[in-house]
Amino acid sequence: MLLSIAPFDVTRGGRAEMIKTALCDMLGIEYPLIQGPMGPFDTSDLAPAVSNAGGLGIISHHLPTDTPALMLGGDRQRGAIEEVEEIEVRAIHKVNRLTDKNFGQNFRASGTRQPDVPYLIEAMLEEREKNPELKKKFKLFISSAGDPAQPHLRRVKDYGMLWFCVVASAYHAKRAEDLGVDGIIAVGNEAGGHIGAAPFSTLTLIPEVVEAVKVPVVAGGGICDGKGFAAALALGAQGVYMASRFIPTKEMTAHQNLKEYFIKAGEKYRREAATIVTEGLYGPCRHVKNKYALELYELTEKERRGEATLEDVLRYETPRMFRAAGDGEVDEGPIWGSEVARRVHKIQETKEVIEEIIREASEVIKGLQGLVK
């Protein structure tokens, strides 16, 4: 792994250090940091802020208004797909306007539950091909929550985009590499939102994946500061993948009530975990605890026992999808978030967050080097 700490001009943003790995050259970014998507929530303001601050911003995969039509099929499905296409195309052009740096896109590729993905990939590639500026900056496609063997996923490589795949085990990392991905994003069980079915922690997952594959590995799951950043590099990763840390930022499109709830989660749940893993639309997902998450947990347990159906779960989930993030009703909708909810205590600008993380990671790495005699 190429890892170096080099001087950085203090007159440019006040930053004293920078951390560079091979991932920086691969993606054309200043720092080896990729912002995780937070679909279905909108990251079209957050993504350019991350890119402008030196990382790689990622556009989230949205949901249509009529989510059951998308998931369950029927006459309304095509209209639902077209709605998501329009949202994603608008987001791509918005991010392109707001940054002159590189950025990327994520789609959940969970097969029958995401029949929109083949159409979205075609729309994404079409927009990129007809816009020279997009073709230059729109660098990375990330597939998650689905089998990377689906042939439409590989099409992005035919158009010159890089393809990274999110995995939760070394087995799936090796399989994705064999299918031609350019990089692996290995996400431990501590992560927020969708997590793997096997509960591998970040600390054990990352070195195992690094040993299993030859392509670059990016570490995610429970990373929110410079200490975690430095630890990921020590485990062999060439960069970090962070989403939950950006929830309480000024650029994140979410209600102020949700951001404040997130940063106070550790205070509210002092003697127990502040998050809970439930099943639902996309399998296991980690939520910050609230009334909604606890009720969903009970409902999905009933589904597991055969006492409720997937349609029952959809009817509960979909009307409440944006109650917390959009309406600020923090007990009535999902707050997907990682275990770092216990460790983040203030709302900041994205640029400030990234600079603090890089500065702290640099100090940690230099301090560790001083222990070698």
N, C-alpha and C positions, 0 to 999 in steps of 0.2 A: 504494500500500500504506500502510495506517495503521500506523505504528510509533512508539512513544513509550517513554521511560524515565521513570518517576515515582517519587517517594519511597514507601517502604514502612516502616511502623512497625516499628522494630527490636525492640519488645517482643513482637511476634507472630512467634515462630519465629526471631528473630535475623536476619532477612533485611533487607538494606539497600536493595535495589532490586527492581523488578519490570519485566518486559517485557510489553507488551500490543500485540496486533495485532487486526485485525478477526476473526480466527479465534476469539479468546477470547469475544467477544460472541456469535458464531454458535453455539458449542458450550456456552456457559455455564461456562467454565473460567477459572482464574486465570492460567495460563501457556500459551502456544501450543505445547504439547507433547502429542503423541499417542503412547501406548505401542503399539509394533507387536505383533501377535499372534505366538505361537511355536508354533502348532499343529503336531503333535498334542499338544504338551505343555500342561499345565494352567496357566492364568494366573489362576485364580479367587481366588488370594491376592494375586498381584502387581497385578492390575487395580484393586482397591479401594485398595491402597496408593498407586498412581500418582494415582488420583482424589483421595484424601485429601491428597496432597502438592501439588495444584494443577494437575495435568495431566489427561488423559483416559485412563482405563484401558480396555483392550480384552480381551474374552473370546476365547480361541482356539477354533478349529474342531478338534474331537477326531476320532479314528478309532475304529472298533469293534474289538473283540477279533479278529474274523474279517475282517481287511481285504481279503483276496483275494475274499471273497464280495461285498463292497461294490463292488469295482473291476471284477470279472469277471462279475458277475451270477449267475443260477442261483437255485435254490430257497431258498438261505439269505440272499439279499440283503435281503429285507424285514426279517428279524430283525436284521441288521446295522444297517439304517437306524433301527429302533426303539431299538436300544441307544444310538446316537449322540443321538437325540432326548432320551432320558432324561438323558444326561450333560449336554447343553447346557441343558436346563431347570433341572437342579439348580444348574448354574454361574450362571445368570442370577439365581436367587433367593439364592444365596450372596453374590454381589457386591452385590446390593441390600441385604442385611442388614449388610454390612461397610462400606458408605459411604453418606453422605447427599448425595454429589456425583454428577455425571453420569458416565455410562460408555457403552461401546458393544460391538459384536459384529462379528467377522469370520467370513466363510465363503469357502473356496476354491471358486470357481464354475467348475471346469474340466470342465464338460459331462459326458460319459459317465463320466469317472473320479470324479465326485462326484454320483452320482444322488440322494444324500441331501439336497442343498441345497433343492429346492422344499419338501420335507417339513419341514426345519429352519426355513425362513423362516415357514411357516404356524404351527409350534409357537411360535416366538419371538413372532410377532405376537399369537397367542392369549393367551399369558401376559401380554404387555404390556397388552392390552385389558382384561383382567379385574382388573388390579391398578393402582389410581390412582397409587400411589407409583412403580411401574415406568414407567407412562406418562409421568410427569414427568421421571424421571432417565435412562431408557434412550433416549438421544438419537440415536445414530449407528450405522448399518450400513455396514460396509466389505466390498466384494466384491474378490476378488483372484484371480489365476491363471486367468482365464476371460473369455469374451466378455460384455461388459455388455449386449449386445442380448437376452440371455435374458429373456423376459417376466416370469418370477417374481421377478427381482431388483428390478424397478421397483415391485413391490407395497408395499415398505416406505414409499414416498412417499405412497401412498394412505392410510396409517395415521399420517401425521404425523412419520415418522422422516426424518432426513437420510441421504443416501446418498453415500458417497465411494467412488471406484474407484481401485485401485492400478494404475499403468501404468509402463512402462519405456521409452516413447518419446513424442515429441510427437504423432506420428500417432495413437497410441492414446488419448492425452489428449484430442485434439480429437474423436475419434469418441465417447468416453465423454461428453463435454460435450454433443454433439449428441443423445445418447440420454437426457439429462435428469439427469445426476448433479449433486449440489450442490457437490462439491469433488473435486479430484484429489490423489492421493498419488503423487508421482513418485519412483521408487526407482531409484537408480543401481546399477551392476554390483558395487559394493563391498559391497553388502548381504549379510546372512546368509540362509540358507534359500533359498526360491524367488526366482530372479532372472529377468529377461527374457532372451529368446534373443539379442537384439542387445546387445552389450557397451558401452552408453553409460555413461560415468562420471557421477557425481553433479554434478561441476563443470560439465560441458557440458550435461547433461540438464536441470537445473532452469531456467536462463534460457530455454532453447528452449521448454520447456513453458509457462512463465509468459507468454511472448510469444504462444503459440498459443491460449490459452484465456482466458476472462473470469472463470471461477469461481475461488475460492481454491485455491492450490497449496500443498501440504505437502511438504517435502523429506525424503527418506530415503536411507539408504545410506552407511555409513561415518561417521556422526555420533555422537559419544560424549561431547562436552564443550562448554564454552561457546564455544570458538573455532569449532568446527563449527556450533554454533547460530547464532552471529553471521554466519558465512559464508553460511549458508542464507538468512538474512534479506537479506543484501547481494545475493544472487543473485535476489531477488524473491519468495521463498517467504514465506508468512504463518505458518509454523510448521514444526516438525520432527516426524519419525516415527522413533522409536528402539525397537529391540528388543534387539539384542545387548548393549547397555550394561547392560540389566537382568538378564542371565543371572547375573552374580556379585552378586546382591542377596540379602539374607536372606529376602525374601518370595517369591522365585522358587521354584516347586516343582520342584526338581532336586537330585540327590544332591550332597553337599558335594564329592565327588571330581571331579565334572564342573566345578563352579565353580572349583576349584583348578586343574584342567587348563587351563581357559579363560584364567585370568589369567597362566599360565606359558607360554602358547603362543609368545609372542615370544621368550622365553628359550630354549625348546626349538629353535625354528627361527630362529636368529639371522641366517643368511646366505641364507635363502630365504623365500618366502611361507609364512605359517602356515596358509593356507586353500587349499582346492582345490574346483573346480567339477565336479560330476558330474551325469550324467543320472539318471533313476530314475522314481519314482512320478509326479512332477509336473513332469518336464522338468528344466532346469538348476537345481541347488541348490548353494549354497556351504556347505561344511563346514569346521570346524577340522580340520586334518590329524590323522588317527590311523589305526590299522590298518584299521578298518572302512571309512573313506572311501577309502583307497587301493585296497582290494580292490573296493569298489563301482565305483570309477572304471574299473578293469580290466574288470569284468563288463559295465558299460554300453558300454564301447568294443567289446566282443565283440558285444553286441546291435546296435550301430550297423553293424557289419560283417556282420551276419546269422549270426553264430556262436552266438548265444544269443537267447532270446525274452523278452518282457515277463514271462511267467510265471516264468522263471528269475530275473529281477530281483526280482519280488515275493517269491519263495521265499527269496531272500537277505535282502531288506530287512525284511519284516514281523516275523519272529521276533526280530529284533535291535532293533526300534524303540525300546524303552525300556531297553536294557541299560546304556547310559551314564547317562541322566537318572534312571532309576528304581533301577537296581541298583548304580550306581557303577562299572561295568566300562568304564572310559573308552576302552579300545581296541576294544571289541566292539559299539558302537552309535553312532548319529549324534550329532554335536555340531554342529548347524547354528549358524553364527556368521559375522559379517562380518569384514572386514579390521581392525576395531578390536580384535580379539583381541590384537594386538601392543601396544595402547596402554592397556589396562585392567589395573591391577595390584593391586587390592584388592577385598575383599568388603565391601559397605556396606549400610546400610538404604536403601530406595528414597527416602525423604524426604531423606536426606542427599545422595544422588546428584543429585536434581532441584535442590535448593537450591544446591549447588556449581555446577551447570551454569548456572543463571540468574545467579548472582553473577558468574561468570567472563564470561558473555556480556555482561552490563551493563558490566563494566570494559572489555572489548574495544571495545564500541560507543562508549563515552565516550572512550576513547583515540584511536579513529579520528577522531571528531569534532574532537578537538584538533589533528589534522593539517591541517585545512582552515583556510587563512588568508585 
